[in-house]
Amino acid sequence: MPRPRHRGIYLLPNLFTTGGMFAGFYAIIAATQGHFADACIAVFIAAVLDGVDGRVARLTNTQSEFGVQYDSLADLISFGLAPSMVMYHWALASMKLDGVTPGKIGWIAAFLYAACAALRLARFNSQVGQVDKRWFIGLASPAAAGLVVSFVWTFDAFGFTGTELRYAALALTVIAALLMVSRMRYYSFKGAGPRHDRVPFLVPVVVVAVLVAIAIDPPTVLLAICAVYALFGPVYAMWRRLRRRPEEVTT
């Protein structure tokens, strides 16, 4: 009679997931203490670890349903709660200077971002295996988090205060939240097979150039990259709609 298998979890990929969650938690603590640059860096570290844990699990053949669910819960902290709290403490909390109602709008916007991140993650989990892996439906939560915290990091580095930019911060927070739950397509940079995994020789050169640019001026370059990627969804959706109209006229 076979002995029952002991239930357990794979250590290596979940260590990276835990590290990402710790980075997100640290970002919240740093933001509450006014260390916004450290908080933003922590969110980007969480994004790097989030990209590593899944690859480590696939390379070591240690994928599990537990790992999938744990990764989503960690992402909610790192890319839902952490960016919303960083933005709230940097700018949205100062909305109360304009009155009681604007003050409420500030924390509601922060909650909206966190809620949309949770909805985005839940939708992603429910559609695994049902959609084209080359595309994300809605802006991925790490990308949205990168957009929010790079905005804070860049303007804080240039000497601007959140109070001065509170309305721009409010608009960016709401837009990032809505993009996450939108139906717009975003390229995922994941191949759908061996043929799609091959890239032109120019791509590694561009990647190296981007890494050098990030090393020279991290907050500004990351903000530019995140902003361009966030704009990709609306621009691509508009392009698809315009391309469809001539076909409808000819038919």
VENCOR-V973252 format. One record per residue. N is the residue number from 1. SS is DSSP state (~ for helix, > for strand, _ for the rest). PSI is psi in degrees with one decimal (none if undefined). BURIAL is # if it has 9 or more other C-alpha atoms within 8 Angstrom, else .. Layout:
# VENCOR-V973252
N	SS	PSI	BURIAL
N	SS	PSI	BURIAL
This chain:
# VENCOR-V973252
1	_	124.8	.
2	_	141.2	.
3	_	140.1	.
4	_	140.6	.
5	_	138.2	.
6	_	133.5	.
7	_	140.7	.
8	_	-174.4	.
9	_	155.7	.
10	_	130.1	#
11	~	-48.4	.
12	~	-56.2	.
13	~	-33.7	#
14	~	-21.5	#
15	~	-42.1	.
16	~	-39.8	#
17	~	-42.6	#
18	~	-39.9	#
19	~	-40.4	#
20	~	-40.0	#
21	~	-38.3	#
22	~	-40.9	#
23	~	-41.1	#
24	~	-40.7	#
25	~	-41.5	#
26	~	-36.6	#
27	~	-39.9	#
28	~	-45.7	#
29	~	-45.2	#
30	~	-38.2	#
31	~	-39.0	#
32	~	-23.1	#
33	_	4.1	.
34	_	9.8	.
35	_	75.5	#
36	~	-35.2	#
37	~	-44.7	#
38	~	-39.4	#
39	~	-42.9	#
40	~	-41.6	#
41	~	-39.3	#
42	~	-38.5	#
43	~	-40.4	#
44	~	-34.7	#
45	~	-40.6	#
46	~	-38.0	#
47	~	-40.0	#
48	~	-46.1	#
49	~	-33.2	#
50	~	-35.3	#
51	~	-23.6	.
52	~	-39.4	#
53	~	-41.5	#
54	~	-39.6	#
55	~	-39.3	.
56	~	-41.3	#
57	~	-39.5	#
58	~	-40.5	#
59	~	-35.3	.
60	_	3.7	.
61	_	46.6	.
62	_	30.8	#
63	_	146.2	#
64	_	157.6	.
65	~	-35.2	.
66	~	-44.4	.
67	~	-37.9	#
68	~	-47.6	#
69	~	-39.7	.
70	~	-40.1	#
71	~	-39.7	#
72	~	-41.4	#
73	~	-39.5	.
74	~	-39.6	#
75	~	-34.9	#
76	~	-38.0	#
77	~	-47.3	#
78	~	-36.7	#
79	~	0.1	#
80	~	-65.4	#
81	~	-45.9	#
82	~	-51.9	#
83	~	-37.9	#
84	~	-38.2	#
85	~	-36.4	#
86	~	-47.9	#
87	~	-37.0	#
88	~	-48.9	#
89	~	-27.5	#
90	~	-40.5	#
91	_	-46.7	#
92	~	-28.3	#
93	~	-27.7	#
94	~	-3.5	#
95	~	-23.5	#
96	~	-16.3	#
97	~	-20.9	.
98	~	0.3	.
99	_	174.8	.
100	~	-47.1	.
101	~	-48.6	.
102	~	-34.5	#
103	~	-40.1	#
104	~	-37.7	#
105	~	-35.0	#
106	~	-52.0	#
107	~	-25.2	#
108	~	-39.4	.
109	~	-40.6	#
110	~	-41.7	#
111	~	-38.7	#
112	~	-42.7	#
113	~	-47.5	#
114	~	-41.1	#
115	~	-41.4	#
116	~	-34.1	#
117	~	-41.2	#
118	~	-43.0	#
119	~	-40.4	#
120	~	-44.0	#
121	~	-40.5	#
122	~	-40.8	.
123	~	-39.4	.
124	~	-44.8	#
125	~	-36.5	.
126	~	-15.6	.
127	_	7.6	.
128	_	128.3	.
129	_	-4.4	.
130	_	-12.2	.
131	_	163.5	.
132	_	123.4	.
133	_	-17.1	#
134	_	-12.2	#
135	>	143.2	#
136	>	141.4	#
137	>	106.9	#
138	_	155.4	#
139	_	126.6	#
140	_	144.5	#
141	~	-36.9	#
142	~	-37.1	#
143	~	-40.9	#
144	~	-41.6	#
145	~	-41.2	#
146	~	-39.3	#
147	~	-45.1	#
148	~	-50.6	#
149	~	-29.5	#
150	~	-31.4	#
151	~	-47.7	#
152	~	-47.9	#
153	~	-45.3	#
154	~	-52.5	#
155	~	-28.2	#
156	~	-36.7	#
157	~	-31.0	#
158	_	2.5	.
159	_	6.0	.
160	_	150.0	#
161	_	156.4	#
162	_	-30.5	#
163	_	-40.2	#
164	_	-32.9	.
165	_	24.5	#
166	~	-35.1	#
167	~	-37.0	.
168	~	-40.3	.
169	~	-40.1	#
170	~	-46.5	#
171	~	-43.7	.
172	~	-40.6	#
173	~	-45.3	#
174	~	-43.0	#
175	~	-45.1	.
176	~	-39.7	#
177	~	-46.2	#
178	~	-34.1	#
179	~	-33.2	#
180	~	-37.1	#
181	_	6.8	#
182	_	172.9	#
183	_	12.6	.
184	_	148.6	#
185	>	138.9	#
186	>	134.6	#
187	>	132.3	.
188	_	-10.5	.
189	_	24.3	.
190	_	132.8	.
191	_	152.3	#
192	_	18.1	#
193	_	175.6	.
194	~	-35.5	.
195	~	-37.0	.
196	~	-12.1	.
197	~	-18.0	#
198	_	139.9	.
199	_	155.8	.
200	_	156.4	.
201	~	-27.9	.
202	~	-27.0	.
203	~	-49.4	.
204	~	-34.0	.
205	~	-43.9	.
206	~	-40.9	.
207	~	-44.3	.
208	~	-42.0	.
209	~	-39.6	.
210	~	-41.7	.
211	~	-38.7	.
212	~	-42.6	.
213	~	-39.7	#
214	~	-39.5	#
215	~	-32.9	.
216	~	-46.6	.
217	_	79.8	.
218	~	-53.0	#
219	~	-43.5	#
220	~	-44.5	#
221	~	-41.6	#
222	~	-38.0	#
223	~	-43.3	#
224	~	-44.0	.
225	~	-46.2	.
226	~	-38.0	#
227	~	-43.0	#
228	~	-42.8	.
229	~	-40.0	#
230	~	-34.6	#
231	~	-17.9	.
232	~	-41.9	#
233	~	-55.7	#
234	~	-40.2	#
235	~	-43.4	.
236	~	-38.8	#
237	~	-40.6	#
238	~	-39.8	.
239	~	-40.8	.
240	~	-37.9	.
241	~	-42.4	.
242	~	-35.4	.
243	~	-30.6	.
244	~	-31.2	.
245	~	-47.3	.
246	~	-35.6	.
247	~	-37.4	.
248	~	-34.6	.
249	~	-42.3	.
250	~	-27.9	.
251	_	none	.
